Amino acid sequence: MLYTSTRQKLEHITATQAILQGISNEGGLFVPSTMPKIDFDLGELSKWSYQEIAYRIMHLFFDEIKDEDLKYCIEHAYDEKFDTQEIAPLVHTKTGNFLELFHGPTIAFKDMALSILPYLMLTSKRYNGEEKDIVILTATSGDTGKAALEGFANVDGTKIIVFFPQDGVSDVQKQQMVTTEGANTFVVGVKGNFDDCQTTVKEIFGNKEFAEEIAKKNYKFSSANSINIGRLIPQVAYYFASYGKMVRDGKLKVGEVMNVVVPTGNFGNILASYYAKQMGLPIGKLICASNSNKVLFDFFKSGTYDRNREFFLTESPSMDILISSNLERLLYHISGEDTNIVNDLMTSLKKDGKYTITDEMRKNLQDFYGGYADDEMTKGYIKKVFDEEGYLMDTHTAVAYAVYDQYIKETQDETPTVIVSTASPYKFTHSVMTAVDKKYDGISDFELLDHMQNLLQGDLPKAMDHIATREILHNTVCNVNEMKDMVSKFLV
């Protein structure tokens, strides 16, 4: 399996080279040169462990990596660091099937891929004889940052630099990041929004002179964002796992179609479900759920992507994004793998802040349904589902549930559906608890952890244990135009 770029046809880029490099030289994203098809019977999914399913999917994309090496990566990624015996449990309520992807060390779905990426990165480094230290350069809207820090902290031969919007994440998310230990970690708050962070990180990646400068210091950039193919592909596995669990639990028969609902910001998570469908998983509708930053909703409705709009800080901050990077990969696939079209669209986005796809490309989007929910709707559904079904959703999952409810009312489609639950409610205590009962307003996020634990009558996640009293180890804050200087300062 070789890889090419969304913006330039490449030859002989192996999986490990793509994982190491993160982003193509001309700014494009790496994609498989051909989409692999599953080589197993769907009926086996309900019998296999998560680790077995992950291997069955990943070896199709990463066939360059020897079986024993890939299995080593998987076994060490999906182990006791997850707080449930079953990786990614599927929880059924009266009205929903929730795929809980938040039982990892940072209680967000990013753990599902970022637990394995350091192992894939080090394996790729060894396969390519790379002697330089790998510098993981990452922008985060809240969850990727801590998950990447957790994965790469104290990993030999790597350093990790995380930029986050200083006022655009929850108190808990910020506390998780700025208390991270590890001599190889560097966390910086940015006076700007996530798009500012992400755009500048991409510019740093594309700066050849800067790359040469850090190469002289024996460093090489790579990424832990879902722009890295080594981050995206592991996410494909949990859609296959969810199908097996739906069959196991009697919600589906083997071969029947299921829909998926995915709360979406940077488009990586829902793109993974699109890849699963292209590989042969019987997925019907890919329901894309946005918050008030509904650039994707408008795109699916009109065919025009336009980031020239008001930016909202919402109760679902990990989705507060106006430039959905992974959408570029979808554009590549629906354009018939036409790099000229993708280049033109990305040039238009950079120059004018918008682009419009062709009618032919729009026809290839029929599997997608876009919806959105504002903060009022989001909090309303948190309360409704908790009061009526006893299930407590975080704000991002509630956006997905709200859009799913809209979809059912609009289409009357009764296809069995998996709702992707991307974060623990413990990560957004104030938003969730005040949605349940306004009496919790005015109480700090950290005090609300105890109130939520009492409400749920369960154990506090390990990631939240004593989080309020942990020592702050990272207190650097910079302007957007100072981000590159921060990188230079850390890489001495």
C-alpha positions as CSV (number, residue, x, y, z in Angstrom):
1,M,0.0,0.0,0.0
2,L,1.5,3.3,-1.1
3,Y,0.4,6.8,-0.4
4,T,-0.1,9.9,-2.5
5,S,-1.0,13.6,-1.8
6,T,-4.3,15.3,-2.2
7,R,-2.5,18.1,-4.1
8,Q,0.1,16.3,-6.1
9,K,0.3,12.8,-7.5
10,L,3.3,11.1,-5.8
11,E,4.9,7.7,-6.2
12,H,6.5,5.4,-3.8
13,I,5.5,7.1,-0.5
14,T,5.2,4.3,2.0
15,A,3.0,4.2,5.0
16,T,5.9,4.7,7.4
17,Q,7.2,7.6,5.3
18,A,3.8,9.2,5.3
19,I,3.4,8.7,9.1
20,L,6.9,10.3,9.8
21,Q,6.3,13.2,7.5
22,G,2.8,14.0,8.6
23,I,2.0,16.4,5.7
24,S,3.1,16.4,2.1
25,N,5.8,18.8,0.9
26,E,3.4,21.0,-1.1
27,G,0.9,21.2,1.8
28,G,-1.4,18.3,0.8
29,L,-2.5,15.5,3.0
30,F,-1.5,11.9,2.5
31,V,-4.2,9.5,1.2
32,P,-4.0,5.8,0.2
33,S,-3.3,5.4,-3.5
34,T,-6.0,2.8,-3.5
35,M,-8.8,2.1,-1.0
36,P,-8.3,-1.4,0.5
37,K,-11.3,-3.7,0.8
38,I,-11.9,-5.9,3.8
39,D,-10.6,-9.5,3.6
40,F,-12.8,-11.0,6.3
41,D,-16.4,-12.0,6.8
42,L,-18.4,-9.3,8.6
43,G,-19.9,-12.0,10.9
44,E,-16.5,-12.4,12.5
45,L,-16.6,-8.8,13.9
46,S,-18.9,-9.7,16.8
47,K,-16.5,-12.5,17.9
48,W,-13.2,-10.5,17.8
49,S,-11.6,-8.3,20.5
50,Y,-11.0,-4.7,19.7
51,Q,-7.3,-5.4,19.3
52,E,-8.0,-8.1,16.7
53,I,-10.3,-5.8,14.8
54,A,-7.7,-3.0,14.9
55,Y,-5.1,-5.3,13.5
56,R,-7.4,-6.5,10.7
57,I,-8.1,-3.0,9.6
58,M,-4.6,-1.4,10.1
59,H,-2.7,-4.2,8.4
60,L,-4.6,-3.4,5.2
61,F,-3.3,0.2,5.2
62,F,0.0,-0.4,6.8
63,D,1.1,-3.7,5.2
64,E,4.7,-2.5,5.0
65,I,4.9,-2.9,8.8
66,K,5.6,-6.5,9.8
67,D,2.8,-8.3,11.5
68,E,4.7,-8.8,14.8
69,D,5.6,-5.0,14.9
70,L,2.0,-3.9,14.1
71,K,0.6,-6.3,16.7
72,Y,3.1,-5.0,19.3
73,C,1.9,-1.4,18.6
74,I,-1.8,-2.4,19.0
75,E,-1.3,-4.5,22.1
76,H,0.6,-1.7,23.9
77,A,-1.8,1.0,22.8
78,Y,-5.1,-0.7,23.8
79,D,-4.3,-2.0,27.3
80,E,-4.9,-1.2,30.9
81,K,-4.6,2.5,30.3
82,F,-8.3,2.3,29.3
83,D,-10.6,2.2,32.3
84,T,-13.1,-0.3,30.9
85,Q,-12.4,-4.0,30.1
86,E,-14.0,-3.6,26.7
87,I,-12.3,-1.0,24.6
88,A,-15.0,1.4,23.1
89,P,-18.1,-0.1,24.8
90,L,-21.5,0.4,23.1
91,V,-24.2,1.6,25.5
92,H,-27.9,1.2,24.6
93,T,-30.6,3.5,25.9
94,K,-34.2,3.7,24.9
95,T,-33.5,6.0,22.0
96,G,-29.8,5.7,21.2
97,N,-26.8,3.4,20.7
98,F,-23.8,5.3,22.1
99,L,-20.3,4.2,21.1
100,E,-18.3,5.5,24.0
101,L,-14.8,6.4,22.8
102,F,-13.9,8.3,26.0
103,H,-12.5,5.6,28.3
104,G,-8.9,6.3,27.6
105,P,-6.3,8.2,29.7
106,T,-7.6,11.7,28.7
107,I,-11.4,10.7,28.6
108,A,-11.9,11.8,25.0
109,F,-12.0,10.0,21.7
110,K,-8.6,11.2,20.6
111,D,-7.1,8.5,22.9
112,M,-8.4,5.9,20.5
113,A,-5.8,6.9,17.9
114,L,-3.2,8.8,19.9
115,S,-2.6,5.8,22.2
116,I,-1.1,4.0,19.2
117,L,0.5,6.9,17.2
118,P,3.7,7.1,19.3
119,Y,4.3,3.4,18.6
120,L,3.6,3.8,14.9
121,M,5.8,6.8,14.8
122,L,8.8,5.1,16.5
123,T,8.3,2.0,14.3
124,S,8.3,4.3,11.2
125,K,11.4,6.0,12.4
126,R,13.2,2.6,12.8
127,Y,11.9,1.4,9.4
128,N,13.3,4.5,7.7
129,G,16.6,4.7,9.5
130,E,15.6,8.2,10.7
131,E,18.2,9.4,13.3
132,K,16.7,12.9,13.9
133,D,14.4,13.4,16.9
134,I,10.8,13.7,15.8
135,V,9.1,17.0,16.8
136,I,5.3,16.5,17.1
137,L,3.9,19.9,16.3
138,T,0.2,20.1,17.0
139,A,-2.7,22.5,17.2
140,T,-5.7,21.5,19.4
141,S,-9.2,22.6,20.0
142,G,-9.0,21.0,23.4
143,D,-8.8,17.2,23.2
144,T,-6.1,16.3,20.7
145,G,-3.5,18.3,22.7
146,K,-3.8,16.3,26.0
147,A,-4.2,13.0,24.2
148,A,-1.0,13.7,22.2
149,L,0.9,14.9,25.2
150,E,-0.2,11.7,27.1
151,G,1.0,9.5,24.3
152,F,4.4,11.2,23.6
153,A,5.4,12.4,27.1
154,N,8.9,10.9,27.9
155,V,9.0,8.9,24.6
156,D,12.7,8.7,23.6
157,G,13.6,10.4,20.4
158,T,10.6,12.7,20.3
159,K,9.5,16.2,21.5
160,I,6.0,17.5,21.5
161,I,4.8,21.1,21.1
162,V,1.1,21.8,21.6
163,F,-0.7,25.1,20.8
164,F,-4.2,25.7,22.1
165,P,-6.5,28.7,22.0
166,Q,-6.0,30.3,25.5
167,D,-9.6,31.3,25.9
168,G,-11.2,28.6,23.7
169,V,-11.1,25.4,25.8
170,S,-12.8,24.3,28.9
171,D,-11.1,24.8,32.3
172,V,-10.7,21.0,32.7
173,Q,-9.2,20.7,29.2
174,K,-6.7,23.5,29.9
175,Q,-5.8,22.1,33.3
176,Q,-5.2,18.7,31.7
177,M,-2.7,20.2,29.3
178,V,-0.8,22.7,31.4
179,T,-0.1,20.1,34.2
180,T,1.4,17.6,31.8
181,E,4.7,16.2,32.9
182,G,7.6,15.2,30.7
183,A,10.9,16.8,29.8
184,N,10.0,16.6,26.1
185,T,6.7,18.4,26.4
186,F,5.9,22.1,25.6
187,V,2.4,23.6,25.9
188,V,1.5,27.1,24.7
189,G,-1.7,29.1,25.0
190,V,-2.4,31.3,22.0
191,K,-4.3,34.6,21.9
192,G,-6.5,33.5,19.1
193,N,-8.9,30.7,18.1
194,F,-8.3,27.2,17.0
195,D,-8.2,28.1,13.3
196,D,-5.4,30.6,14.0
197,C,-3.5,27.9,15.7
198,Q,-4.1,25.3,13.0
199,T,-3.3,27.6,10.1
200,T,-0.1,28.8,11.7
201,V,1.0,25.2,12.5
202,K,0.4,24.3,8.8
203,E,2.5,27.3,7.7
204,I,5.3,26.2,10.0
205,F,5.2,22.8,8.4
206,G,5.4,24.3,5.0
207,N,8.3,26.6,5.8
208,K,11.3,24.9,4.1
209,E,13.9,27.3,5.4
210,F,12.7,26.7,9.0
211,A,12.7,22.9,8.4
212,E,16.3,23.2,7.3
213,E,17.1,25.3,10.3
214,I,15.8,22.7,12.8
215,A,17.3,19.8,10.8
216,K,20.7,21.3,11.6
217,K,19.7,20.9,15.3
218,N,18.9,17.2,14.5
219,Y,15.1,17.6,14.5
220,K,12.3,16.7,12.1
221,F,8.7,17.9,12.2
222,S,5.7,15.6,12.2
223,S,2.1,15.9,13.3
224,A,-0.3,14.3,15.8
225,N,-3.4,16.0,14.3
226,S,-5.7,13.9,12.2
227,I,-3.9,15.4,9.1
228,N,-1.4,12.6,9.9
229,I,-2.5,9.4,8.2
230,G,-1.2,7.5,11.2
231,R,-3.7,9.2,13.3
232,L,-6.7,8.8,10.9
233,I,-6.4,5.1,10.1
234,P,-6.7,3.8,13.6
235,Q,-10.0,5.6,13.9
236,V,-11.5,3.5,11.1
237,A,-11.2,0.4,13.3
238,Y,-13.9,1.5,15.9
239,Y,-16.6,1.8,13.3
240,F,-16.0,-1.9,12.4
241,A,-16.0,-2.6,16.1
242,S,-19.3,-0.8,16.6
243,Y,-20.9,-2.9,13.8
244,G,-19.7,-6.1,15.5
245,K,-21.2,-4.9,18.8
246,M,-24.5,-4.0,17.2
247,V,-24.7,-7.5,15.7
248,R,-23.7,-9.1,19.1
249,D,-26.3,-7.1,20.9
250,G,-29.1,-8.1,18.5
251,K,-29.5,-4.6,17.0
252,L,-28.4,-5.7,13.6
253,K,-28.1,-8.8,11.5
254,V,-24.9,-9.5,9.6
255,G,-25.0,-7.6,6.3
256,E,-27.7,-5.1,7.4
257,V,-27.0,-1.4,7.0
258,M,-26.4,0.9,10.0
259,N,-26.1,4.7,10.1
260,V,-23.6,6.7,12.1
261,V,-23.9,10.1,13.7
262,V,-20.6,11.9,14.3
263,P,-20.1,15.3,16.1
264,T,-17.7,17.0,13.8
265,G,-15.2,19.8,13.8
266,N,-12.0,19.0,11.9
267,F,-13.8,16.2,9.9
268,G,-11.3,13.4,10.8
269,N,-13.7,11.3,12.8
270,I,-16.5,11.2,10.2
271,L,-13.9,10.8,7.4
272,A,-12.8,7.6,9.2
273,S,-16.4,6.3,8.9
274,Y,-16.4,7.2,5.2
275,Y,-13.2,5.1,4.8
276,A,-14.9,2.3,6.7
277,K,-17.8,2.4,4.2
278,Q,-15.5,2.5,1.2
279,M,-13.8,-0.6,2.6
280,G,-17.0,-2.6,2.7
281,L,-18.7,-1.8,6.1
282,P,-22.5,-1.5,5.5
283,I,-23.0,2.1,6.5
284,G,-25.9,4.0,5.1
285,K,-26.0,7.6,6.1
286,L,-23.0,9.5,7.5
287,I,-24.7,12.1,9.6
288,C,-22.4,15.1,10.2
289,A,-23.3,17.0,13.4
290,S,-22.1,20.6,13.8
291,N,-22.5,23.2,16.5
292,S,-23.2,26.9,15.8
293,N,-20.0,27.1,13.8
294,K,-22.0,25.3,11.1
295,V,-19.6,25.7,8.1
296,L,-19.9,22.0,7.3
297,F,-23.8,22.0,7.5
298,D,-23.8,24.9,5.0
299,F,-21.3,23.0,2.8
300,F,-23.4,19.9,2.6
301,K,-26.5,22.0,1.9
302,S,-25.1,24.3,-0.7
303,G,-21.9,22.9,-2.1
304,T,-20.1,26.1,-0.9
305,Y,-17.5,26.1,1.9
306,D,-17.3,29.6,3.4
307,R,-15.3,30.3,6.5
308,N,-16.0,34.1,6.2
309,R,-18.5,34.2,9.1
310,E,-18.8,35.0,12.7
311,F,-16.8,32.6,15.0
312,F,-18.7,31.3,18.0
313,L,-17.2,30.1,21.3
314,T,-19.7,27.4,22.2
315,E,-20.4,24.8,24.9
316,S,-18.9,22.2,22.6
317,P,-15.4,23.8,22.2
318,S,-13.7,20.9,20.4
319,M,-16.0,21.6,17.5
320,D,-15.3,25.4,17.4
321,I,-13.6,25.2,14.0
322,L,-14.2,27.0,10.7
323,I,-11.4,25.3,8.7
324,S,-12.1,21.5,8.6
325,S,-8.7,20.2,7.5
326,N,-9.7,16.6,6.8
327,L,-12.4,17.7,4.4
328,E,-9.6,18.1,1.9
329,R,-9.2,14.3,1.8
330,L,-12.9,13.9,1.0
331,L,-12.6,16.5,-1.8
332,Y,-9.9,14.4,-3.3
333,H,-12.0,11.3,-3.2
334,I,-15.2,12.8,-4.5
335,S,-13.4,14.7,-7.3
336,G,-12.2,11.4,-8.8
337,E,-8.8,11.9,-7.2
338,D,-8.2,15.1,-9.2
339,T,-5.3,17.0,-7.6
340,N,-5.8,20.0,-9.9
341,I,-9.3,20.5,-8.6
342,V,-8.2,20.1,-5.0
343,N,-5.4,22.6,-5.5
344,D,-7.7,25.1,-7.0
345,L,-10.2,24.7,-4.1
346,M,-7.5,25.0,-1.5
347,T,-6.0,28.1,-3.2
348,S,-9.5,29.7,-3.2
349,L,-9.9,28.9,0.5
350,K,-6.6,30.5,1.4
351,K,-7.2,33.5,-0.9
352,D,-10.9,34.2,-0.5
353,G,-11.9,32.1,2.5
354,K,-14.3,30.0,0.4
355,Y,-14.8,27.7,-2.5
356,T,-17.6,25.9,-4.4
357,I,-17.4,22.3,-5.6
358,T,-18.7,21.1,-8.9
359,D,-22.2,19.6,-9.4
360,E,-20.5,16.2,-10.1
361,M,-18.8,16.3,-6.8
362,R,-22.0,17.2,-5.0
363,K,-23.6,14.0,-6.4
364,N,-20.8,12.1,-4.6
365,L,-21.9,13.6,-1.3
366,Q,-25.3,11.9,-1.2
367,D,-24.2,9.5,1.6
368,F,-23.8,12.6,3.9
369,Y,-26.4,14.4,5.9
370,G,-25.5,17.6,7.7
371,G,-27.3,19.1,10.7
372,Y,-26.4,21.5,13.5
373,A,-27.4,22.3,17.1
374,D,-26.9,25.6,19.0
375,D,-26.0,25.7,22.7
376,E,-29.6,26.0,23.8
377,M,-30.6,22.9,21.9
378,T,-27.5,21.1,23.1
379,K,-28.2,21.7,26.7
380,G,-31.9,20.9,26.2
381,Y,-31.0,17.4,24.9
382,I,-28.5,16.8,27.7
383,K,-31.4,17.4,30.2
384,K,-34.0,15.5,28.2
385,V,-31.9,12.3,27.8
386,F,-30.7,12.3,31.4
387,D,-34.2,12.9,32.8
388,E,-35.9,10.4,30.6
389,E,-33.2,7.7,30.0
390,G,-30.7,8.2,32.8
391,Y,-27.8,8.7,30.4
392,L,-25.6,11.7,30.8
393,M,-24.0,13.0,27.6
394,D,-21.2,15.5,27.2
395,T,-21.9,18.6,25.0
396,H,-20.4,17.2,21.8
397,T,-22.3,13.9,22.1
398,A,-25.4,16.0,22.8
399,V,-24.9,17.9,19.5
400,A,-24.8,14.6,17.7
401,Y,-28.0,13.4,19.5
402,A,-29.8,16.6,18.6
403,V,-28.9,16.3,15.0
404,Y,-29.9,12.6,15.0
405,D,-33.3,13.6,16.4
406,Q,-33.6,16.2,13.6
407,Y,-32.7,13.6,11.0
408,I,-35.3,11.1,12.3
409,K,-38.0,13.7,12.2
410,E,-37.1,14.9,8.8
411,T,-36.6,11.5,7.1
412,Q,-38.4,8.9,9.2
413,D,-35.4,6.7,8.5
414,E,-35.5,3.9,11.1
415,T,-32.2,2.4,10.2
416,P,-30.3,1.2,13.3
417,T,-27.9,4.0,14.2
418,V,-24.7,4.4,16.2
419,I,-24.1,7.8,17.9
420,V,-20.4,8.5,18.4
421,S,-19.9,9.7,22.0
422,T,-16.6,11.6,21.8
423,A,-16.0,12.8,25.3
424,S,-16.8,12.0,28.9
425,P,-19.3,14.5,30.6
426,Y,-16.6,14.8,33.3
427,K,-14.6,16.9,30.8
428,F,-17.2,19.6,30.5
429,T,-18.7,19.6,34.0
430,H,-20.1,23.2,34.1
431,S,-21.9,22.9,30.7
432,V,-23.3,19.5,31.5
433,M,-24.3,20.0,35.1
434,T,-26.0,23.4,34.5
435,A,-27.9,21.8,31.6
436,V,-29.2,19.1,34.1
437,D,-30.1,21.7,36.8
438,K,-29.4,25.4,36.9
439,K,-28.7,25.1,40.6
440,Y,-25.1,24.1,39.7
441,D,-24.4,27.5,38.1
442,G,-21.7,29.5,39.9
443,I,-19.9,26.4,41.1
444,S,-16.4,25.9,39.6
445,D,-15.7,23.2,37.1
446,F,-13.5,21.3,39.5
447,E,-16.0,21.3,42.4
448,L,-18.6,20.1,40.0
449,L,-16.6,16.9,39.4
450,D,-17.8,15.7,42.9
451,H,-21.4,16.7,42.2
452,M,-21.3,14.8,38.9
453,Q,-19.8,11.8,40.6
454,N,-22.7,11.8,43.1
455,L,-25.2,12.3,40.3
456,L,-23.9,9.3,38.4
457,Q,-23.1,7.2,41.5
458,G,-20.0,5.8,39.9
459,D,-16.2,6.1,40.1
460,L,-14.4,9.3,39.1
461,P,-12.3,8.7,35.9
462,K,-8.6,8.3,36.7
463,A,-7.9,11.3,34.5
464,M,-9.8,13.5,36.8
465,D,-8.3,12.4,40.1
466,H,-6.9,15.4,41.9
467,I,-6.8,17.4,38.7
468,A,-7.6,20.7,40.4
469,T,-4.5,20.5,42.7
470,R,-1.9,19.3,40.1
471,E,1.1,21.6,39.7
472,I,0.9,23.8,36.6
473,L,4.1,23.1,34.6
474,H,3.3,25.1,31.4
475,N,2.3,28.8,31.6
476,T,3.6,30.2,28.3
477,V,1.1,32.4,26.4
478,C,1.9,34.0,23.0
479,N,0.3,35.9,20.1
480,V,-0.4,34.1,16.8
481,N,2.5,35.7,15.1
482,E,4.9,34.5,17.9
483,M,4.1,30.8,17.5
484,K,7.1,30.1,15.2
485,D,9.4,31.8,17.7
486,M,8.0,29.6,20.5
487,V,9.0,26.5,18.5
488,S,12.6,27.9,18.0
489,K,12.8,28.7,21.7
490,F,11.9,25.1,22.7
491,L,14.1,23.4,20.1
492,V,17.5,24.6,21.5
